[in-house]
């Protein structure tokens, strides 16, 4: 089994507390509304886990005061028969001009000697960026959210 670690940052014009609430704390109700093509529904299976489409995530940690969130993919198409697991560690920090910066570390644990291409990693990054930008656009358009 191999381990691949990848870091990315996505700027956001929304303050950290507000974007954390929307993208993490209210994700189960907000994300299906904002990006229905990515998540049709959310179902809490047990504790703090959730599932959407054919994907199951386990929430590993949430720190509301420091705007950090960790989760792991435990089952589903995102594993592509190549990964034992994928873990995401997100921290939202203050950015320029009152905005914020999503900092995401992804840790991919491959099955056996499975090879992962740069294109596969890039595709995951693009999907995450689209989701974060959709949350940002929703919050800009809905100042009371």
Secondary structure, 3 states (H helix, E strand, C coil): CCEEEEEEEEEECCCHHHHHHHHHHCHHHHHHHHCCCCCCCCECCCCCCEEECCEEEEEEEEECCCCEEEEEEEECHHHCCCEEEEEEEEEEEECHHHCEEEEEEEEEEECCCCCCCHHHHHHHHHHHHHHHHHHHHHHHHCCCC
